Amino acid sequence: MTTQSQMLKGILEGCILALMEDREIYGYELSTLLEDSGLHFVSEGSIYPLLLRMQKEQLIAGTIRPAPGAGGPPRKYYQLTDKGRDVLLQFKRHWGTLKESVDHILTSGG
């Protein structure tokens, strides 16, 4: 496992929750948004197991709906639960503190 993927593993859940904060989203769309945000190394294959785990932990809820427009397979849309919103809030608090500390160390050597 690369250093980058080890670092990402701990923050990917928070990023996913943040992308769902204001709207529901389906898996492929989530993959695209993560890539557009610069997380090019996150594969679709790693997103779906994480979504399943987050759903089991009741951080998100999934609803299957028909694809919009001219057919296509149904899509599973995910949205935050109240528990997911609480976890996202905690993540934002912890991330801010962690980011400041790491930035300080990286720019000034501690």
Rosetta silent file (secondary structure, phi, psi, omega in degrees, C-alpha in Angstrom):
SEQUENCE: MTTQSQMLKGILEGCILALMEDREIYGYELSTLLEDSGLHFVSEGSIYPLLLRMQKEQLIAGTIRPAPGAGGPPRKYYQLTDKGRDVLLQFKRHWGTLKESVDHILTSGG
SCORE:     score description
SCORE:     0.000 S_00000001
   1 L     0.000  132.767 -178.627    0.000    0.000    0.000 S_00000001
   2 L   -75.750  160.688  177.143    1.438    3.387   -0.942 S_00000001
   3 H   -59.352  -40.829 -179.253    1.894    6.202    1.550 S_00000001
   4 H   -62.181  -43.550 -179.387   -0.681    8.234   -0.350 S_00000001
   5 H   -71.192  -31.005  175.775   -3.310    5.491   -0.156 S_00000001
   6 H   -65.884  -42.727  178.717   -2.589    4.926    3.550 S_00000001
   7 H   -65.649  -41.571 -177.291   -3.123    8.635    4.249 S_00000001
   8 H   -66.307  -35.661 -176.327   -6.245    8.720    2.095 S_00000001
   9 H   -52.787  -39.294 -178.125   -7.814    5.707    3.789 S_00000001
  10 H   -76.372  -19.840 -175.707   -8.376    7.681    6.976 S_00000001
  11 H  -112.189  -10.446 -176.639   -9.944   10.727    5.313 S_00000001
  12 H   -61.071  -40.764  179.508  -11.929    9.268    2.418 S_00000001
  13 H   -59.441  -44.867  178.439  -15.003    8.620    4.563 S_00000001
  14 H   -62.587  -38.794  178.115  -15.091   12.272    5.675 S_00000001
  15 H   -64.799  -41.273  179.155  -14.731   13.445    2.087 S_00000001
  16 H   -64.439  -45.088  178.105  -17.615   11.227    0.980 S_00000001
  17 H   -59.990  -40.599 -179.678  -19.832   12.482    3.798 S_00000001
  18 H   -64.744  -38.236  178.793  -18.968   16.071    2.854 S_00000001
  19 H   -67.619  -24.340  178.951  -19.916   15.480   -0.790 S_00000001
  20 L   -94.266    1.217 -172.095  -23.298   14.177    0.404 S_00000001
  21 L   -57.696  -41.835 -173.654  -23.862   17.005    2.865 S_00000001
  22 L  -110.434   -0.860 -178.772  -26.288   19.008    0.717 S_00000001
  23 L  -162.655  160.527  174.399  -27.633   16.435   -1.736 S_00000001
  24 L   -83.539  157.981 -171.350  -28.043   12.783   -2.461 S_00000001
  25 E  -150.356  148.268  176.862  -25.571   11.200   -4.816 S_00000001
  26 E  -104.362  163.143 -169.562  -25.072    7.891   -6.623 S_00000001
  27 H   -53.870  -51.653 -178.313  -21.882    5.816   -6.679 S_00000001
  28 H   -63.637  -39.643  177.782  -20.504    6.636  -10.115 S_00000001
  29 H   -61.159  -40.798  178.066  -21.253   10.333   -9.599 S_00000001
  30 H   -61.253  -44.729  177.850  -19.382   10.161   -6.296 S_00000001
  31 H   -58.127  -43.890  179.470  -16.401    8.591   -8.025 S_00000001
  32 H   -64.802  -43.461  179.761  -16.408   11.398  -10.613 S_00000001
  33 H   -64.104  -39.605  177.214  -16.655   14.123   -7.957 S_00000001
  34 H   -63.179  -43.355  178.596  -13.741   12.650   -6.013 S_00000001
  35 H   -64.738  -44.136  178.859  -11.659   12.535   -9.178 S_00000001
  36 H   -62.476  -24.716  179.480  -12.651   16.092  -10.127 S_00000001
  37 L   -85.840    0.832  177.334  -11.538   17.172   -6.653 S_00000001
  38 L   104.731   -1.872  179.837   -8.049   15.809   -7.283 S_00000001
  39 L   -93.243   65.559 -174.483   -8.392   12.340   -5.776 S_00000001
  40 L   -67.884  -21.242 -173.797   -7.530   10.589   -9.064 S_00000001
  41 L   -91.233    3.724  176.861   -6.187    7.500   -7.354 S_00000001
  42 L   -88.376  115.691 -177.955   -9.504    6.528   -5.698 S_00000001
  43 L   -87.913  155.451  175.424  -10.970    3.679   -7.723 S_00000001
  44 H   -58.362  -36.041 -179.262  -14.636    2.870   -8.087 S_00000001
  45 H   -62.762  -23.534  178.144  -13.796   -0.552   -6.692 S_00000001
  46 H   -92.380  -18.129 -178.163  -12.745    0.995   -3.392 S_00000001
  47 H   -76.568  -44.625 -174.161  -15.752    3.319   -3.138 S_00000001
  48 H   -64.122  -42.196  175.219  -18.557    0.755   -3.203 S_00000001
  49 H   -62.760  -34.992  177.928  -17.316   -1.351   -0.263 S_00000001
  50 H   -66.939  -42.175  176.816  -16.886    1.866    1.718 S_00000001
  51 H   -61.280  -40.929  178.649  -20.438    2.966    0.873 S_00000001
  52 H   -62.639  -44.956  178.691  -21.727   -0.435    1.997 S_00000001
  53 H   -63.562  -42.687  179.711  -19.861   -0.175    5.300 S_00000001
  54 H   -64.893  -33.297  177.453  -21.068    3.391    5.855 S_00000001
  55 H   -70.478  -40.973  177.674  -24.627    2.250    5.179 S_00000001
  56 H   -63.154  -33.000  178.428  -24.275   -0.608    7.686 S_00000001
  57 L   -82.721    0.670  178.278  -23.008    1.916   10.243 S_00000001
  58 L    63.056   31.629  173.708  -26.097    4.034    9.455 S_00000001
  59 L   -84.352  -28.443  178.400  -24.049    7.047    8.377 S_00000001
  60 E  -135.603  160.088  174.952  -25.806    7.045    5.019 S_00000001
  61 E  -125.796  142.930 -178.780  -29.027    5.617    3.612 S_00000001
  62 E  -114.883  142.670  178.041  -29.464    4.285    0.102 S_00000001
  63 E  -132.850  128.524  178.724  -32.490    4.379   -2.170 S_00000001
  64 E   -90.123  130.440  179.998  -32.713    2.640   -5.549 S_00000001
  65 E  -135.819  155.683  174.549  -34.395    4.673   -8.290 S_00000001
  66 L   -62.503  149.313  175.906  -34.767    4.356  -12.050 S_00000001
  67 L   -66.286  141.578  177.901  -32.099    6.138  -14.064 S_00000001
  68 L   -70.599  157.040  175.568  -33.250    9.531  -15.358 S_00000001
  69 L    81.831 -141.130 -171.154  -33.832   10.037  -19.037 S_00000001
  70 L   -86.826   70.551  173.045  -33.836    7.280  -21.614 S_00000001
  71 L    76.005 -146.767 -174.465  -33.625    4.129  -19.545 S_00000001
  72 L    93.542  165.379 -178.183  -30.470    2.624  -18.224 S_00000001
  73 L   -70.036  155.731  176.462  -30.054    0.557  -15.099 S_00000001
  74 L   -62.598  154.837  179.742  -31.491    1.775  -11.798 S_00000001
  75 E  -117.051  146.752  174.518  -29.164    3.812   -9.591 S_00000001
  76 E   -99.649  115.706  179.588  -28.657    3.663   -5.867 S_00000001
  77 E   -96.626  137.496 -178.724  -28.690    7.167   -4.431 S_00000001
  78 E  -113.224  145.900  175.136  -27.092    7.800   -1.047 S_00000001
  79 E  -142.839  157.680  179.692  -27.846   10.529    1.460 S_00000001
  80 E   -70.556  144.930  169.073  -26.627   11.428    4.923 S_00000001
  81 L   -96.066  175.045  176.011  -28.495   10.274    7.979 S_00000001
  82 H   -60.557  -40.173  177.677  -28.574   12.307   11.182 S_00000001
  83 H   -62.406  -41.052  177.875  -25.783   10.094   12.507 S_00000001
  84 H   -62.381  -38.681  177.266  -23.803   10.768    9.317 S_00000001
  85 H   -64.082  -39.718  177.397  -24.227   14.521    9.801 S_00000001
  86 H   -64.120  -43.802  179.113  -22.879   14.210   13.343 S_00000001
  87 H   -64.569  -39.416  177.569  -19.887   12.200   12.139 S_00000001
  88 H   -62.689  -42.876  178.398  -19.240   14.769    9.383 S_00000001
  89 H   -60.575  -43.929  177.686  -19.290   17.594   11.920 S_00000001
  90 H   -63.300  -42.572  178.975  -16.774   15.729   14.092 S_00000001
  91 H   -59.331  -45.340 -179.768  -14.618   15.027   11.044 S_00000001
  92 H   -60.439  -41.831  178.509  -14.554   18.715   10.102 S_00000001
  93 H   -63.508  -49.142 -178.250  -13.476   19.690   13.619 S_00000001
  94 H   -66.661  -38.608 -179.182  -10.748   17.059   13.810 S_00000001
  95 H   -63.053  -43.165  179.816   -9.561   17.723   10.266 S_00000001
  96 H   -58.853  -45.131  179.067   -9.113   21.440   10.936 S_00000001
  97 H   -65.604  -46.815 -179.307   -6.953   20.767   13.969 S_00000001
  98 H   -62.649  -44.072 -179.301   -4.955   18.033   12.252 S_00000001
  99 H   -61.395  -45.718  178.760   -4.430   20.129    9.110 S_00000001
 100 H   -59.942  -44.280 -178.736   -3.163   23.112   11.096 S_00000001
 101 H   -64.123  -46.509 -179.579   -0.755   20.938   13.064 S_00000001
 102 H   -67.054  -42.334  177.239    0.644   19.153   10.010 S_00000001
 103 H   -58.838  -41.922  179.467    0.911   22.391    8.021 S_00000001
 104 H   -61.786  -45.223  179.886    2.817   23.959   10.910 S_00000001
 105 H   -64.879  -44.330 -177.160    5.259   21.065   11.071 S_00000001
 106 H   -68.271  -32.557 -177.207    5.748   20.935    7.307 S_00000001
 107 H   -90.979  -28.106 -176.097    6.323   24.688    6.923 S_00000001
 108 H  -123.193    2.153 -179.894    8.336   25.447   10.031 S_00000001
 109 L    72.484   20.868  177.169    9.760   22.138   11.095 S_00000001
 110 L   100.767    0.000    0.000    7.647   22.133   14.243 S_00000001
